[in-house]
Amino acid sequence: MSPTIRRAVIPAAGLGSRLLPLTKATPKEMLPVGDKPVIEHTVRELVDSGITDITIVVSGGKGLIQDHFRPNPALAAQLRADGKTTYADAVEEVAELAHQGHITYLDQHGPYGNGTPVLNAARSFGDEPVLVLWPDDVFVAEVPRAQQLIRAYEQTGCPVLALMPVDPSDSQRYGVPIVKEDLDEGLLRITGLVEKPKPEDAPSSYAAIGGYVVTPGIIDELREQTRRWYEAEKKGRPVGEVYLTDAINAYASTRAVYGQVIQGRWYDTGNPADYLVAQMAFALAHPEYGPVLRGLVDELGGHRPDSGTDTTATP
């Protein structure tokens, strides 16, 4: 059966400032996780979930993203002529992935904030719901995160947020949902989000992480936010950024919004420490590189060349 959602937006216009200077010349979306750039993991997840129309919203300096997914017949032909068939197949497979997802690119215009790229892409949505996934999140799951969100939308017909359980001490890093009702199997009715609350003020033990099903009502709220932003700017009183979560909060004040607790492992690559964790996890899972890396960890864990003392390795 065809999915009820066929469109997706990947906002990829951010500066990657938390990863500077690594992202000074290389878009954060093109940093490798395992043997693929991080944005390719997101595109694969969408294509595997039946999405057939992907819009990547970019800004200046993001040409490498387009180059990565663009067909390169000359390179593939040269590789085959050199007997490097496996590499040629890999180059062609990435281009085919882009064809399956019908990737198009759109320059971001408007106020700063993660709601703006969604609104930029919305002109082609009509009345359709759309998936929004950030390009610096990687999920490893038996059922892709995108499919889990689509199923939740099919059950509810309402906007859906991807949720994960979090330790209360980490609540200040996330938007924490206000849960009104637990409908079983990880589906929660929510009435809003509290941004980065103190642990004692957190309204639940979940966090909103990178994934949304956005409906036309949410787009209307983004338009209203943007209108107010421009009005304030004309009066010399800018009102900050246009956030998707603010639009969801406004919508949830009068209409139904749901959260789906995602089954799987989430890797956030948007800051140095989490990026290194993602790199390590994917390397360890690789059938060829994993054993080599485990050997190195064992070697370094058992002996420190600088001091000669034993230490306990940490995973």
Secondary structure, 3 states (H helix, E strand, C coil): CCCCCCEEEEEECCCCHHHCCCCCCCCHHHCEECCEEHHHHHHHHHHHCCCCEEEEEECCCCHHHHHHHCCCHHHHHHHHHCCCHHHHHHHHHHHHHHHHCCEEEEECCCCCCCCHHHHHHHHHCCCCCEEECCCCEEEECCCCHHHHHHHHHHHHCCCEEEEEECCHHHHHHCEEEEEEEECCCCEEEEEEEEECCCHHHCCCCEEEEEEEEECHHHHHHHHHHHHHHHHHHHCCCCCCCCCHHHHHHHHHCCCCEEEEECCCEEEECCCHHHHHHHHHHHHHHCCCHHHHHHHHHHHHHHCCCCCCCCCCCCC
